[in-house]
Structure formats: structure tokens, C-alpha cells
Amino acid sequence: MDPIRVPSEMFRFTTGDRAGLYVSILHAFGEANERMETALGIDGVRSRLRTVGWLEAIEDDDLTHALGQLRDWNLVDIVQNHTENYRTAAEYERRNLQYSLTKQSEAAFAGVVHAMTVLATTGALQTAVLDAIADRLADLLRELESGSNRRVFTTLTELEAHLEALRGNTKQFNGELQRLLRDESVDLTVFHEVKAATVAYLREFLTDIEHRTQTVAARIQAVEDHGVTRAHQRALLGADLPRLAGADPAAAWLEQRRARWEGLRAWFLPTDGAAPRIDQLRAVGRKAIVSLLQVLDRITESRRRSSSAVSDFRELARWFSVLSDQDDLHRLWSTVFGLGSARHAHLAHADPELVGYTESWSSAPAVEVSPLLRASGRTERYGRTGAIPDVAAIRAERKARAAIERAELEAAWDMLDTGGAVRLSSFGKLEHGVLERLLELLDRALACAPGSGGMRRGSTSDGRVEIALRPPSDGAIAELSTSRGIFRGPDYIVEIVRGGGLRREMSA
């Protein structure tokens, strides 16, 4: 690859004492080009300078000298205007000369604008861009099969724009991430917040990125199978390039398209067997998460105050010198060293008469000390074993309550046994407990898939009660009343049978 060679005077207008005026003049020409004004007289230049923010007064000689300097740097062309009618010689001198940008100045000012834009923006890792690339590849496949050349051109242009956005945002985000990792002066609290937000952002980007990458790679391969050269040729026809300079721009345009396509393949499906750049981006994201956590630990460790026994004892001595009350001094001593009075000194031998009161502790027999003294300051106290409660009454009460509940359940199943297919509304008024059993059966039936004719079947967990229901053909609504209110629902045709034997079909 040939090295990039920049003309020596291409960016001379950005330096020096008059750099602000030179940049404003080029900015004024750029604003005029946005309005299709390719050439300006000296009055037009002065008017456009005010619109771009140059508010200082400037004489004609100074402005003419600045335009002449830009011309010497090959940034401005000066031509004579032969289309005007001049009434006086002074008017001719003032309006005869017209100024316009050269191609080099357009490129130089575009570079300055791009540089300022990069400084003002923040890079990002956007999964939406990956989705957009995949979508444009799918659109390109459809347009190659049945679309027009213009649609192929616009789709290919959008695809290249999304790829450029992915490349630019990724480079800028990676640079900002590395600067964050190298920044030693960042506040710890701020770094905690930035770290948490960045780690969450990276994890969100890495989620499902592999699936997105495979989708893009598969669609790139599909376009390759269809023919990339053919796609570029159709896009060239849809671009409808002009031939203003006399030379055919098609060759350079196709070469640029081939380079862009190779860049797309390098990101997702390289031909040389190298790892796709999107995999490198995934590795960078995962490494950044680990690095952020490591940097946080390092900053925390470096900012932690170093401690030593000497400094601690000096600080303790300062505290002792401040306190004047004896009780406070004793509390401080006990808190720092954990030493207190011997709480076992009140303990006595099992037979105190065997040991005289004048006996030394070192020669007296040992006294058993409870381990609880260290934890709670108390010794064990042995009491009577608690009486075993008589649970016969509780067991009998529970047995009686279970029998009552079973009888109520059996009675409810007896009341709900239809003996054949009936409408749900035929139950009329029910006890609330019976309605709950009915709703339980309906729930089990409705949870099953419908069979022939929309019939659903269900049963209780023990299989002793079965239900079959079918939706009403007339859309009727059933009302069942209880002591707690009224239940309304579809008037199903139901059949409830105890002990099995449910018929396979029901009549309306």
C-alpha cells in the first residue's frame, strides 16, 4: 500500500495569526456551496463571513490580501466575471473578480470539519448497526433478483454507510476505552459509576453478537454466490455517474466498491483465513470488562491508606492524651486490647472447705470454667427436662376435621354428578364450596386441548371424577348464584361423572 502523501500547503490555513480568518473564509464558501453558489465576489464573501460567525470589521484590502494568500496556497481560484454589466470603472474593479474553492480546499476544509466532528462525538458499539448491515444485505439479495439498478445502487450505498459507521464508532469507542483505562487521575467515585455503566454497556453489546455475526456472514456468502461483480455493475448503471472532466469515472468507482466490499468481508468473512475483525472486537470487549475490574481494584488498592503498628500506637496515645475521665480511659483500653476483668473469679470449688482462703491460685486445684463465659458471660444452668406433651387430642381433632372435609367433598361430587350432558346454567344456585369444586373441574378441562367438535376433557388428580365440556353453539351465557355473589360465563354443555365411564360423545 502506497503511503498517504498530503500536499505541503493543504492545511496551512489552520496555523498562524490569521488562521481564524482563513478558516472562516473557507467556511463561508462551504455555506455558499450548500446553496449552490459556487463563486462569490468580495461583497458576497463579506456577507457570508457574517453568517458563519465572523463579526469583526475587515477592510477590502485585508480581505483581498487574505483571498490572495489562499490563492497562493492553491485553496482559492480567482476568475473574472464576464456575465455582469458594469456602469462605472469603480463598479468594475469591485465586482469583476470572482472567488471559488479549489478541489484541494474542499478536501482540506472537509477534513477540518470531520476532525472537529470526531472531537465532539463519542464512539459507540451499536448492535443496531449490525442488524442494519444484515438487513441491507438481505435487501441487496432481493434487489439483485427482481429489483431495478437504482435500487441496487441505493441499497449498496446504505450498506457501505452502515459499515463505515461500524468502523468509525468502533475505533473511537476503543480509543476512549483505552484512555479510560490509562487515566490515573479519575475520581474513584466517578470511576465506579463509569465502570458500572461501561461494563453493562459492553455486556449488552456482546449479548447475541455471535448470532448476528453468523447472520451477516451467511448473507455475505449469499451475495458472493449471486455475483459481487454483477452487483457492482448493476449499481454502476444505477449510479448514473456524470463525465464532467472528460475521463470516465466508472473504473475508479468500481475499484472503490471492490475495496469497500473487501472491507466488509474482512469484518465478517475474510478470504485469507484470518480471524474476522468482529471476533477481535468481541475479544476486546470481553478483555475490557476484565481490565475495568482490574483497574478499579488497582486504584482502590493504591488509594488505600497505608497502616503500621507504629502509627496505630501513636494514634492510640493521642486518644489517651485527649480523654480525661477514668471510666472513658478504661473503656478505650478494653475496646482496643479486648482485656477485661476475670469473669470466672467468682467461681468456687465444689467443696470450698478443702481449699483454704490463703491458698495461692497457682497451687490451688483447678476450677471448671464454662465455655459460655467467653461468648455470653454466663455459665450453664441445668434445669428439668420438659414434659412430653400429649398429642392424642390434637391427633383426634385433626382426624375429625379431615373426615368432615372428606364428607363435604364427597357431597359436592354427588351434587355435581350430572348423569348426562346438561347446560352449565342448569346448576342454578350452588353452595360456594360446591362452586369452587365445579370451577376446579372446568379449569382442568379448559387446560386440555380440544378434541373433535371442540370437546375438552379433564379429571381430578385422583381420577375419580371426570368432566367433558363443549362450547355452546348459540353463544349463551350462564349465571350461577352463591351466597357470595353471582358467577357468569359461557353456558357450556357439560357432563360430570364419578368413577369413570364418561361417554365419548355428547348431544347438544
QUITA-V698393 format. One record per run of one state. SS is the DSSP state (helix for helix, strand for strand, loop for the rest). FROM is the first residue (numbers start at 1). LEN is the number of residues. If there is no record, write none. Layout:
# QUITA-V698393
{{SS & FROM & LEN} {SS & FROM & LEN}}
This chain:
# QUITA-V698393
{{loop & 1 & 11} {helix & 12 & 3} {loop & 15 & 4} {helix & 19 & 16} {loop & 35 & 5} {strand & 40 & 1} {loop & 41 & 1} {helix & 42 & 10} {loop & 52 & 8} {helix & 60 & 13} {loop & 73 & 3} {strand & 76 & 5} {loop & 81 & 8} {helix & 89 & 7} {loop & 96 & 1} {strand & 97 & 5} {loop & 102 & 1} {helix & 103 & 18} {loop & 121 & 6} {helix & 127 & 20} {loop & 147 & 2} {helix & 149 & 34} {loop & 183 & 5} {helix & 188 & 19} {loop & 207 & 2} {helix & 209 & 18} {loop & 227 & 1} {helix & 228 & 12} {loop & 240 & 10} {helix & 250 & 19} {loop & 269 & 8} {helix & 277 & 26} {loop & 303 & 6} {helix & 309 & 14} {loop & 323 & 3} {helix & 326 & 12} {loop & 338 & 14} {helix & 352 & 3} {loop & 355 & 17} {helix & 372 & 4} {loop & 376 & 16} {helix & 392 & 25} {loop & 417 & 5} {strand & 422 & 2} {helix & 424 & 4} {loop & 428 & 1} {strand & 429 & 1} {loop & 430 & 2} {helix & 432 & 15} {loop & 447 & 5} {helix & 452 & 3} {loop & 455 & 1} {strand & 456 & 4} {loop & 460 & 5} {strand & 465 & 6} {loop & 471 & 6} {strand & 477 & 6} {loop & 483 & 2} {strand & 485 & 6} {loop & 491 & 2} {strand & 493 & 6} {loop & 499 & 10}}
